[in-house]
Amino acid sequence: MDKSLQRRGLRGSPGRNAVKEHLAAGFPVCVGDRSHPGQIIKIHPDGRRELVVVDDAGTITVLSPAPVTDSP
């Protein structure tokens, strides 16, 4: 498994293979992350991470860049 995904806390999530495949295909993904409880992280294929909110219509708004941190 991709070490960068492990560091980002995606190691134990049920959809980790789907996340990895989606990123490899060039698409960003939105995930939860233990290092940012209750928040949504958008991960781009180039490794950029952003804290985002998603409204009821599915519109994604970027709040700020999200630092890459190791999960406990």
N, CA, C and O atoms as CSV, one atom per row, in Angstrom:
chain,resi,resn,atom,element,x,y,z
A,1,MET,N,N,0.831,-1.187,0.000
A,1,MET,CA,C,0.000,0.000,0.000
A,1,MET,C,C,0.873,1.247,0.000
A,1,MET,O,O,1.972,1.251,0.553
A,2,ASP,N,N,0.375,2.290,-0.619
A,2,ASP,CA,C,1.069,3.563,-0.707
A,2,ASP,C,C,1.349,4.108,0.697
A,2,ASP,O,O,0.421,4.303,1.482
A,3,LYS,N,N,2.616,4.351,1.012
A,3,LYS,CA,C,3.009,4.840,2.339
A,3,LYS,C,C,2.380,6.188,2.656
A,3,LYS,O,O,2.073,6.459,3.817
A,4,SER,N,N,2.176,7.054,1.639
A,4,SER,CA,C,1.580,8.360,1.908
A,4,SER,C,C,0.147,8.206,2.392
A,4,SER,O,O,-0.306,8.990,3.227
A,5,LEU,N,N,-0.580,7.207,1.882
A,5,LEU,CA,C,-1.944,6.978,2.363
A,5,LEU,C,C,-1.914,6.453,3.794
A,5,LEU,O,O,-2.776,6.806,4.598
A,6,GLN,N,N,-0.934,5.618,4.120
A,6,GLN,CA,C,-0.813,5.133,5.492
A,6,GLN,C,C,-0.593,6.292,6.433
A,6,GLN,O,O,-1.246,6.374,7.473
A,7,ARG,N,N,0.317,7.194,6.092
A,7,ARG,CA,C,0.609,8.339,6.955
A,7,ARG,C,C,-0.601,9.234,7.118
A,7,ARG,O,O,-0.743,9.891,8.150
A,8,ARG,N,N,-1.462,9.275,6.145
A,8,ARG,CA,C,-2.617,10.173,6.191
A,8,ARG,C,C,-3.803,9.552,6.923
A,8,ARG,O,O,-4.886,10.136,6.939
A,9,GLY,N,N,-3.621,8.401,7.518
A,9,GLY,CA,C,-4.694,7.827,8.317
A,9,GLY,C,C,-5.704,7.020,7.524
A,9,GLY,O,O,-6.763,6.687,8.054
A,10,LEU,N,N,-5.416,6.696,6.274
A,10,LEU,CA,C,-6.368,5.962,5.449
A,10,LEU,C,C,-6.130,4.459,5.519
A,10,LEU,O,O,-6.874,3.685,4.916
A,11,ARG,N,N,-5.112,4.044,6.239
A,11,ARG,CA,C,-4.734,2.642,6.311
A,11,ARG,C,C,-5.903,1.758,6.730
A,11,ARG,O,O,-6.109,0.700,6.135
A,12,GLY,N,N,-6.667,2.160,7.732
A,12,GLY,CA,C,-7.698,1.290,8.267
A,12,GLY,C,C,-9.092,1.529,7.722
A,12,GLY,O,O,-10.032,0.866,8.161
A,13,SER,N,N,-9.266,2.441,6.792
A,13,SER,CA,C,-10.615,2.714,6.315
A,13,SER,C,C,-11.056,1.664,5.299
A,13,SER,O,O,-10.246,1.192,4.500
A,14,PRO,N,N,-12.339,1.297,5.328
A,14,PRO,CA,C,-12.836,0.239,4.445
A,14,PRO,C,C,-12.654,0.526,2.959
A,14,PRO,O,O,-12.512,-0.403,2.163
A,15,GLY,N,N,-12.655,1.790,2.582
A,15,GLY,CA,C,-12.550,2.133,1.173
A,15,GLY,C,C,-11.155,2.498,0.728
A,15,GLY,O,O,-10.991,3.167,-0.292
A,16,ARG,N,N,-10.128,2.069,1.480
A,16,ARG,CA,C,-8.774,2.517,1.149
A,16,ARG,C,C,-8.357,2.127,-0.263
A,16,ARG,O,O,-7.665,2.898,-0.928
A,17,ASN,N,N,-8.759,0.952,-0.737
A,17,ASN,CA,C,-8.397,0.558,-2.103
A,17,ASN,C,C,-9.090,1.450,-3.116
A,17,ASN,O,O,-8.495,1.820,-4.128
A,18,ALA,N,N,-10.336,1.798,-2.855
A,18,ALA,CA,C,-11.066,2.694,-3.753
A,18,ALA,C,C,-10.419,4.077,-3.768
A,18,ALA,O,O,-10.307,4.705,-4.821
A,19,VAL,N,N,-9.993,4.551,-2.590
A,19,VAL,CA,C,-9.324,5.853,-2.504
A,19,VAL,C,C,-8.041,5.822,-3.331
A,19,VAL,O,O,-7.783,6.723,-4.129
A,20,LYS,N,N,-7.253,4.788,-3.131
A,20,LYS,CA,C,-5.983,4.661,-3.843
A,20,LYS,C,C,-6.214,4.604,-5.361
A,20,LYS,O,O,-5.499,5.257,-6.121
A,21,GLU,N,N,-7.199,3.832,-5.794
A,21,GLU,CA,C,-7.499,3.705,-7.224
A,21,GLU,C,C,-8.005,5.025,-7.803
A,21,GLU,O,O,-7.635,5.401,-8.915
A,22,HIS,N,N,-8.846,5.723,-7.052
A,22,HIS,CA,C,-9.398,6.994,-7.512
A,22,HIS,C,C,-8.279,8.026,-7.694
A,22,HIS,O,O,-8.234,8.730,-8.703
A,23,LEU,N,N,-7.378,8.110,-6.708
A,23,LEU,CA,C,-6.247,9.034,-6.813
A,23,LEU,C,C,-5.340,8.657,-7.978
A,23,LEU,O,O,-4.879,9.529,-8.716
A,24,ALA,N,N,-5.081,7.361,-8.147
A,24,ALA,CA,C,-4.228,6.895,-9.237
A,24,ALA,C,C,-4.834,7.225,-10.606
A,24,ALA,O,O,-4.109,7.421,-11.581
A,25,ALA,N,N,-6.169,7.286,-10.666
A,25,ALA,CA,C,-6.847,7.620,-11.921
A,25,ALA,C,C,-6.874,9.132,-12.168
A,25,ALA,O,O,-7.352,9.590,-13.206
A,26,GLY,N,N,-6.352,9.906,-11.196
A,26,GLY,CA,C,-6.276,11.355,-11.394
A,26,GLY,C,C,-7.411,12.148,-10.791
A,26,GLY,O,O,-7.565,13.331,-11.098
A,27,PHE,N,N,-8.218,11.525,-9.934
A,27,PHE,CA,C,-9.360,12.205,-9.329
A,27,PHE,C,C,-9.114,12.489,-7.850
A,27,PHE,O,O,-8.523,11.660,-7.157
A,28,PRO,N,N,-9.557,13.645,-7.353
A,28,PRO,CA,C,-9.445,13.909,-5.917
A,28,PRO,C,C,-10.489,13.100,-5.147
A,28,PRO,O,O,-11.486,12.654,-5.716
A,29,VAL,N,N,-10.249,12.917,-3.853
A,29,VAL,CA,C,-11.204,12.216,-2.989
A,29,VAL,C,C,-11.442,13.044,-1.733
A,29,VAL,O,O,-10.570,13.797,-1.300
A,30,CYS,N,N,-12.617,12.898,-1.160
A,30,CYS,CA,C,-12.947,13.527,0.114
A,30,CYS,C,C,-13.095,12.416,1.142
A,30,CYS,O,O,-13.842,11.460,0.933
A,31,VAL,N,N,-12.378,12.547,2.258
A,31,VAL,CA,C,-12.356,11.506,3.280
A,31,VAL,C,C,-12.381,12.120,4.669
A,31,VAL,O,O,-12.127,13.311,4.845
A,32,GLY,N,N,-12.691,11.285,5.649
A,32,GLY,CA,C,-12.494,11.650,7.044
A,32,GLY,C,C,-11.077,11.259,7.423
A,32,GLY,O,O,-10.476,10.396,6.784
A,33,ASP,N,N,-10.546,11.885,8.450
A,33,ASP,CA,C,-9.164,11.630,8.846
A,33,ASP,C,C,-9.065,11.787,10.357
A,33,ASP,O,O,-9.549,12.775,10.910
A,34,ARG,N,N,-8.440,10.821,11.031
A,34,ARG,CA,C,-8.326,10.878,12.491
A,34,ARG,C,C,-7.575,12.104,12.978
A,34,ARG,O,O,-7.792,12.546,14.107
A,35,SER,N,N,-6.701,12.664,12.157
A,35,SER,CA,C,-5.965,13.847,12.582
A,35,SER,C,C,-6.817,15.115,12.520
A,35,SER,O,O,-6.408,16.162,13.021
A,36,HIS,N,N,-8.004,15.025,11.906
A,36,HIS,CA,C,-8.945,16.149,11.813
A,36,HIS,C,C,-10.358,15.634,12.106
A,36,HIS,O,O,-11.192,15.586,11.201
A,37,PRO,N,N,-10.638,15.250,13.354
A,37,PRO,CA,C,-11.939,14.658,13.683
A,37,PRO,C,C,-13.104,15.585,13.339
A,37,PRO,O,O,-13.063,16.786,13.607
A,38,GLY,N,N,-14.132,15.005,12.746
A,38,GLY,CA,C,-15.339,15.753,12.418
A,38,GLY,C,C,-15.210,16.658,11.209
A,38,GLY,O,O,-16.133,17.412,10.902
A,39,GLN,N,N,-14.078,16.598,10.517
A,39,GLN,CA,C,-13.882,17.445,9.351
A,39,GLN,C,C,-13.663,16.575,8.115
A,39,GLN,O,O,-13.347,15.390,8.213
A,40,ILE,N,N,-13.840,17.196,6.959
A,40,ILE,CA,C,-13.651,16.489,5.689
A,40,ILE,C,C,-12.355,16.996,5.059
A,40,ILE,O,O,-12.109,18.200,4.982
A,41,ILE,N,N,-11.535,16.045,4.609
A,41,ILE,CA,C,-10.280,16.363,3.940
A,41,ILE,C,C,-10.410,15.974,2.468
A,41,ILE,O,O,-10.802,14.854,2.143
A,42,LYS,N,N,-10.079,16.906,1.591
A,42,LYS,CA,C,-10.035,16.613,0.157
A,42,LYS,C,C,-8.575,16.370,-0.195
A,42,LYS,O,O,-7.730,17.241,0.013
A,43,ILE,N,N,-8.278,15.188,-0.729
A,43,ILE,CA,C,-6.918,14.836,-1.131
A,43,ILE,C,C,-6.857,14.823,-2.654
A,43,ILE,O,O,-7.662,14.175,-3.323
A,44,HIS,N,N,-5.889,15.552,-3.179
A,44,HIS,CA,C,-5.704,15.629,-4.625
A,44,HIS,C,C,-4.660,14.606,-5.060
A,44,HIS,O,O,-3.815,14.212,-4.256
A,45,PRO,N,N,-4.702,14.173,-6.309
A,45,PRO,CA,C,-3.726,13.196,-6.797
A,45,PRO,C,C,-2.266,13.643,-6.625
A,45,PRO,O,O,-1.373,12.804,-6.501
A,46,ASP,N,N,-2.022,14.959,-6.617
A,46,ASP,CA,C,-0.651,15.456,-6.447
A,46,ASP,C,C,-0.235,15.514,-4.972
A,46,ASP,O,O,0.876,15.940,-4.660
A,47,GLY,N,N,-1.126,15.086,-4.064
A,47,GLY,CA,C,-0.807,15.038,-2.653
A,47,GLY,C,C,-1.301,16.222,-1.836
A,47,GLY,O,O,-1.253,16.186,-0.607
A,48,ARG,N,N,-1.774,17.269,-2.500
A,48,ARG,CA,C,-2.325,18.404,-1.750
A,48,ARG,C,C,-3.530,17.947,-0.933
A,48,ARG,O,O,-4.307,17.096,-1.366
A,49,ARG,N,N,-3.669,18.527,0.253
A,49,ARG,CA,C,-4.799,18.226,1.136
A,49,ARG,C,C,-5.464,19.527,1.540
A,49,ARG,O,O,-4.789,20.518,1.818
A,50,GLU,N,N,-6.801,19.522,1.571
A,50,GLU,CA,C,-7.545,20.718,1.952
A,50,GLU,C,C,-8.666,20.338,2.911
A,50,GLU,O,O,-9.293,19.289,2.772
A,51,LEU,N,N,-8.906,21.214,3.892
A,51,LEU,CA,C,-10.096,21.076,4.724
A,51,LEU,C,C,-11.252,21.660,3.925
A,51,LEU,O,O,-11.148,22.771,3.407
A,52,VAL,N,N,-12.357,20.920,3.822
A,52,VAL,CA,C,-13.489,21.377,3.021
A,52,VAL,C,C,-14.797,21.173,3.769
A,52,VAL,O,O,-14.866,20.426,4.745
A,53,VAL,N,N,-15.829,21.852,3.289
A,53,VAL,CA,C,-17.199,21.588,3.710
A,53,VAL,C,C,-17.991,21.259,2.461
A,53,VAL,O,O,-17.706,21.770,1.377
A,54,VAL,N,N,-18.988,20.402,2.619
A,54,VAL,CA,C,-19.863,20.016,1.512
A,54,VAL,C,C,-21.285,20.383,1.906
A,54,VAL,O,O,-21.779,19.933,2.939
A,55,ASP,N,N,-21.953,21.207,1.079
A,55,ASP,CA,C,-23.323,21.587,1.414
A,55,ASP,C,C,-24.306,20.524,0.935
A,55,ASP,O,O,-23.912,19.535,0.317
A,56,ASP,N,N,-25.582,20.735,1.222
A,56,ASP,CA,C,-26.611,19.749,0.875
A,56,ASP,C,C,-26.730,19.496,-0.622
A,56,ASP,O,O,-27.196,18.434,-1.036
A,57,ALA,N,N,-26.313,20.460,-1.436
A,57,ALA,CA,C,-26.358,20.297,-2.891
A,57,ALA,C,C,-25.126,19.581,-3.424
A,57,ALA,O,O,-25.045,19.286,-4.616
A,58,GLY,N,N,-24.150,19.295,-2.530
A,58,GLY,CA,C,-22.934,18.607,-2.951
A,58,GLY,C,C,-21.806,19.536,-3.369
A,58,GLY,O,O,-20.775,19.083,-3.865
A,59,THR,N,N,-22.002,20.837,-3.170
A,59,THR,CA,C,-20.968,21.803,-3.509
A,59,THR,C,C,-19.859,21.751,-2.459
A,59,THR,O,O,-20.122,21.830,-1.259
A,60,ILE,N,N,-18.622,21.618,-2.923
A,60,ILE,CA,C,-17.463,21.547,-2.027
A,60,ILE,C,C,-16.818,22.927,-1.957
A,60,ILE,O,O,-16.483,23.528,-2.978
A,61,THR,N,N,-16.649,23.418,-0.717
A,61,THR,CA,C,-15.996,24.698,-0.490
A,61,THR,C,C,-14.730,24.460,0.324
A,61,THR,O,O,-14.775,23.829,1.380
A,62,VAL,N,N,-13.610,24.962,-0.163
A,62,VAL,CA,C,-12.330,24.808,0.526
A,62,VAL,C,C,-12.252,25.829,1.658
A,62,VAL,O,O,-12.474,27.022,1.451
A,63,LEU,N,N,-11.930,25.339,2.862
A,63,LEU,CA,C,-11.758,26.217,4.015
A,63,LEU,C,C,-10.301,26.635,4.167
A,63,LEU,O,O,-10.009,27.805,4.415
A,64,SER,N,N,-9.389,25.678,4.019
A,64,SER,CA,C,-7.959,25.973,4.170
A,64,SER,C,C,-7.146,24.763,3.743
A,64,SER,O,O,-7.676,23.657,3.631
A,65,PRO,N,N,-5.850,24.976,3.504
A,65,PRO,CA,C,-4.986,23.826,3.273
A,65,PRO,C,C,-4.946,22.975,4.541
A,65,PRO,O,O,-5.020,23.515,5.644
A,66,ALA,N,N,-4.832,21.665,4.402
A,66,ALA,CA,C,-4.736,20.767,5.548
A,66,ALA,C,C,-3.319,20.243,5.614
A,66,ALA,O,O,-2.807,19.719,4.625
A,67,PRO,N,N,-2.670,20.376,6.772
A,67,PRO,CA,C,-1.306,19.847,6.876
A,67,PRO,C,C,-1.304,18.323,6.819
A,67,PRO,O,O,-2.254,17.675,7.257
A,68,VAL,N,N,-0.239,17.765,6.280
A,68,VAL,CA,C,-0.072,16.317,6.275
A,68,VAL,C,C,0.492,15.944,7.628
A,68,VAL,O,O,1.573,16.397,8.005
A,69,THR,N,N,-0.239,15.117,8.360
A,69,THR,CA,C,0.205,14.698,9.678
A,69,THR,C,C,0.112,13.196,9.790
A,69,THR,O,O,-0.708,12.570,9.120
A,70,ASP,N,N,0.932,12.620,10.619
A,70,ASP,CA,C,0.842,11.192,10.885
A,70,ASP,C,C,-0.309,10.968,11.839
A,70,ASP,O,O,-0.481,11.719,12.799
A,71,SER,N,N,-1.100,9.937,11.582
A,71,SER,CA,C,-2.184,9.576,12.486
A,71,SER,C,C,-1.638,8.731,13.605
A,71,SER,O,O,-0.694,7.968,13.400
A,72,PRO,N,N,-2.220,8.852,14.807
A,72,PRO,CA,C,-1.727,8.035,15.932
A,72,PRO,C,C,-1.930,6.563,15.712
A,72,PRO,O,O,-1.568,5.755,16.567
